[in-house]
Amino acid sequence: MPTQGLPAATVRHFYDDLAADYDLMYADWRASIERQAAALSGMIGAALGNSEGAGYDVLDCACGIGTQALGLAALGHRVTGSDLSPAAAARAGREAAARGLDLRTTAADMTRLPFGDGLFDVVVCADNSLPHLLTPDAVEAALGEMRRVLRPGGVLLVSTRPYDRLRRERPASTPPQVREETTGRVVTFQLWHWRPDGERYDLEHFQLLPGGDGGEGESGGYEVRTRRTSYWALSQEQLTGFAGRAGLTDAAWHEAEESGFFQPVLVARRPATDTGEPEAAHA
């Protein structure tokens, strides 16, 4: 994890604290699970030459509470989930059990994956998880681990925010996301603080939950929860370059309009003839 900016323990704390409320960021979490899995599974099938797109051994190495992993398991993939946050990984396991799905989960740092070589047909790292790594060494270490646990010929899918555009625009905040609950609306938004390098930014994550004090003892207010973390707004060119140095080939970006996934997705492959360390690892 990062050696510059927030350490791994701080990122872990961010997601440990968010795990119980993560689904409240979605207007309809169940619908998002199904929609994202359909898009990812379609890309997996296209990359591996299987029109059905199901039945693969998949590692979701930043599974969170299971937004992608649950949907992929429901479609018939054999999914393992890992996440830096023990609380998030544990919740993903509980969500799977509640749905009757087979999903093994564990807490793990994506730069040191606790899995043997060549165990998976597919590795997924979705929802802007990789950009929590703030240095080239950390990004290359994570991508190298993802390549290592892939079978030769297997594919990696990484999704990020559309950072090519965001780095030009340098937004200061995100639009509010609203979830309707029986107790009232849950409102989530972010404030972004760009660093002088123009690539990294520190984020304040605000969640307003109904039930707080409206002032002078009145009900109807909000409880405000604030969390902080950091990201590296990697351009597509940068991430493609890191993937190549990690020994991944055939890198191609799939935009949301094409794939149906809500973020741009990089699809890359461990070469079918790859049986060892990439040359870059010895440079």
VENPEPE-V261448 format. One record per residue. N is the residue number from 1. RES is the residue in three letters. PHI is phi in degrees with one decimal (NA if undefined). PSI is psi as a letter, one per 40 degrees, with the letter a starting at -180 (999 if undefined). OMEGA is omega as a letter, one per 30 degrees, with the letter a starting at -180 (NA if undefined). Layout:
N/RES/PHI/PSI/OMEGA
N/RES/PHI/PSI/OMEGA
This chain:
1/MET/NA/a/a
2/PRO/-58.4/i/l
3/THR/-105.3/e/l
4/GLN/-126.8/h/a
5/GLY/86.8/a/a
6/LEU/-72.4/h/l
7/PRO/-75.0/i/a
8/ALA/-57.0/d/a
9/ALA/-60.9/d/a
10/THR/-72.6/d/l
11/VAL/-63.5/d/l
12/ARG/-60.3/d/l
13/HIS/-62.1/d/l
14/PHE/-54.6/d/a
15/TYR/-81.4/d/l
16/ASP/-60.0/d/a
17/ASP/-70.6/d/a
18/LEU/-86.2/e/a
19/ALA/-53.6/d/a
20/ALA/-70.2/d/a
21/ASP/-111.2/e/a
22/TYR/-58.5/d/a
23/ASP/-64.4/e/a
24/LEU/-72.3/e/l
25/MET/-75.9/e/a
26/TYR/-100.1/h/l
27/ALA/-61.7/d/l
28/ASP/-147.7/g/a
29/TRP/-63.0/d/a
30/ARG/-59.9/d/l
31/ALA/-64.1/d/l
32/SER/-65.6/d/l
33/ILE/-56.0/d/a
34/GLU/-67.3/d/a
35/ARG/-67.1/d/a
36/GLN/-67.1/d/l
37/ALA/-64.7/d/l
38/ALA/-61.0/d/a
39/ALA/-67.3/d/a
40/LEU/-64.1/d/a
41/SER/-64.2/d/l
42/GLY/-62.8/d/l
43/MET/-67.3/d/l
44/ILE/-61.7/d/a
45/GLY/-61.4/d/l
46/ALA/-64.8/d/a
47/ALA/-69.3/d/a
48/LEU/-101.4/e/l
49/GLY/71.7/f/a
50/ASN/-125.9/h/a
51/SER/-64.8/d/l
52/GLU/-73.3/d/l
53/GLY/70.2/e/a
54/ALA/-130.0/i/l
55/GLY/88.7/f/a
56/TYR/-100.8/i/l
57/ASP/-82.6/h/a
58/VAL/-120.6/h/l
59/LEU/-105.2/h/l
60/ASP/-98.9/h/a
61/CYS/-86.7/e/l
62/ALA/-142.6/f/a
63/CYS/-71.5/e/a
64/GLY/54.6/b/l
65/ILE/-88.1/e/l
66/GLY/109.2/e/a
67/THR/-55.7/d/l
68/GLN/-90.6/d/a
69/ALA/-62.9/d/a
70/LEU/-61.9/d/a
71/GLY/-66.9/d/l
72/LEU/-65.3/d/l
73/ALA/-63.9/d/l
74/ALA/-64.7/d/l
75/LEU/-84.4/e/l
76/GLY/107.2/e/l
77/HIS/-78.6/i/l
78/ARG/-94.0/h/a
79/VAL/-107.8/h/l
80/THR/-115.5/h/l
81/GLY/-117.7/h/l
82/SER/-133.7/i/l
83/ASP/-155.8/i/l
84/LEU/-59.1/d/a
85/SER/-89.0/h/l
86/PRO/-60.5/d/a
87/ALA/-66.7/d/l
88/ALA/-67.3/d/a
89/ALA/-61.5/d/l
90/ALA/-64.9/d/l
91/ARG/-65.8/d/l
92/ALA/-57.3/d/l
93/GLY/-62.3/d/l
94/ARG/-66.6/d/l
95/GLU/-63.7/d/l
96/ALA/-65.2/d/l
97/ALA/-60.8/d/l
98/ALA/-65.0/d/a
99/ARG/-98.6/e/a
100/GLY/70.8/f/a
101/LEU/-103.5/i/l
102/ASP/-91.6/h/l
103/LEU/-140.2/h/l
104/ARG/-86.2/h/a
105/THR/-130.4/i/l
106/THR/-152.0/i/l
107/ALA/-86.7/h/a
108/ALA/-159.6/i/l
109/ASP/-81.9/h/a
110/MET/-67.1/e/l
111/THR/-85.1/e/l
112/ARG/-145.4/g/a
113/LEU/-71.2/h/a
114/PRO/-88.6/f/a
115/PHE/-128.7/i/l
116/GLY/-71.1/i/l
117/ASP/-66.8/i/l
118/GLY/61.7/f/a
119/LEU/-90.2/e/a
120/PHE/-125.0/i/l
121/ASP/-77.6/d/a
122/VAL/-141.8/h/l
123/VAL/-119.6/h/l
124/VAL/-114.6/h/l
125/CYS/-134.8/g/a
126/ALA/-108.3/i/l
127/ASP/62.9/f/l
128/ASN/62.7/f/a
129/SER/-79.5/d/a
130/LEU/-56.9/d/a
131/PRO/-66.1/e/l
132/HIS/-66.3/d/l
133/LEU/-81.0/h/a
134/LEU/-102.6/e/a
135/THR/-130.1/i/l
136/PRO/-56.8/d/a
137/ASP/-59.7/d/a
138/ALA/-68.2/d/l
139/VAL/-63.6/d/a
140/GLU/-65.7/d/l
141/ALA/-63.5/d/a
142/ALA/-64.8/d/a
143/LEU/-65.5/d/l
144/GLY/-64.3/d/l
145/GLU/-65.7/d/l
146/MET/-62.8/d/l
147/ARG/-62.8/d/a
148/ARG/-59.9/d/a
149/VAL/-82.0/e/l
150/LEU/-77.7/i/l
151/ARG/-71.6/i/l
152/PRO/-53.3/h/a
153/GLY/89.6/e/l
154/GLY/-74.1/i/a
155/VAL/-123.6/i/l
156/LEU/-112.8/h/l
157/LEU/-121.2/h/l
158/VAL/-122.7/h/l
159/SER/-114.0/i/l
160/THR/-134.7/i/l
161/ARG/-64.3/i/l
162/PRO/-74.8/g/a
163/TYR/-71.6/d/l
164/ASP/-57.5/d/l
165/ARG/-75.2/d/a
166/LEU/-65.1/d/l
167/ARG/-69.4/d/l
168/ARG/-74.2/d/a
169/GLU/-83.5/d/a
170/ARG/47.2/g/a
171/PRO/-63.7/i/l
172/ALA/-93.9/e/a
173/SER/-160.7/i/l
174/THR/-109.2/i/l
175/PRO/-63.5/i/l
176/PRO/-67.3/h/l
177/GLN/-103.5/h/a
178/VAL/-120.7/h/l
179/ARG/-117.9/h/l
180/GLU/-85.3/h/l
181/GLU/-116.9/i/l
182/THR/-63.0/d/l
183/THR/-87.9/e/a
184/GLY/136.3/a/a
185/ARG/-88.9/h/l
186/VAL/-102.5/h/a
187/VAL/-117.1/h/l
188/THR/-124.6/h/l
189/PHE/-153.0/i/a
190/GLN/-130.4/i/l
191/LEU/-109.0/h/a
192/TRP/-110.6/h/l
193/HIS/-121.9/h/a
194/TRP/-74.1/h/l
195/ARG/-82.5/i/a
196/PRO/-59.2/d/a
197/ASP/-71.7/e/l
198/GLY/74.5/e/a
199/GLU/-115.8/d/a
200/ARG/-104.0/i/l
201/TYR/-145.4/i/l
202/ASP/-99.5/h/a
203/LEU/-121.3/h/l
204/GLU/-107.9/h/a
205/HIS/-103.3/h/a
206/PHE/-106.8/h/l
207/GLN/-131.9/h/l
208/LEU/-104.8/h/a
209/LEU/-109.2/h/a
210/PRO/-66.1/i/l
211/GLY/117.4/e/l
212/GLY/-78.8/i/l
213/ASP/-79.7/h/l
214/GLY/-77.9/e/a
215/GLY/107.3/h/a
216/GLU/54.5/f/l
217/GLY/79.2/e/a
218/GLU/-80.9/i/l
219/SER/-86.0/i/l
220/GLY/95.8/e/l
221/GLY/-89.6/a/a
222/TYR/-124.5/i/l
223/GLU/-89.9/h/a
224/VAL/-104.0/h/l
225/ARG/-115.7/h/a
226/THR/-124.7/h/l
227/ARG/-134.6/i/a
228/ARG/-131.8/i/l
229/THR/-155.5/a/a
230/SER/-139.3/i/a
231/TYR/-140.2/i/l
232/TRP/-108.4/h/a
233/ALA/-79.0/g/a
234/LEU/-68.1/h/l
235/SER/-71.8/i/l
236/GLN/-63.4/d/l
237/GLU/-64.0/d/l
238/GLN/-62.1/d/a
239/LEU/-68.0/d/l
240/THR/-61.1/d/l
241/GLY/-63.5/d/l
242/PHE/-62.6/d/l
243/ALA/-61.3/d/l
244/GLY/-62.7/d/a
245/ARG/-68.0/d/l
246/ALA/-84.7/e/l
247/GLY/94.2/e/l
248/LEU/-97.6/i/a
249/THR/-126.7/i/l
250/ASP/55.5/f/a
251/ALA/-68.2/h/l
252/ALA/-147.9/h/l
253/TRP/-95.3/i/l
254/HIS/-120.3/h/a
255/GLU/-77.6/i/a
256/ALA/-58.2/d/a
257/GLU/-63.8/d/a
258/GLU/-85.8/d/a
259/SER/-89.9/d/a
260/GLY/86.7/e/l
261/PHE/-83.3/i/a
262/PHE/-81.1/e/l
263/GLN/-129.6/i/l
264/PRO/-59.9/i/a
265/VAL/-124.3/h/l
266/LEU/-89.7/h/l
267/VAL/-111.2/h/l
268/ALA/-137.9/i/a
269/ARG/-132.2/i/l
270/ARG/-81.1/h/a
271/PRO/-55.6/i/a
272/ALA/-61.7/d/a
273/THR/-94.1/e/a
274/ASP/-79.1/h/l
275/THR/-126.0/e/a
276/GLY/-153.5/a/a
277/GLU/-74.4/i/l
278/PRO/-64.9/i/a
279/GLU/-58.1/d/a
280/ALA/-61.4/d/a
281/ALA/-67.0/d/a
282/HIS/-104.1/e/a
283/ALA/-73.3/999/NA
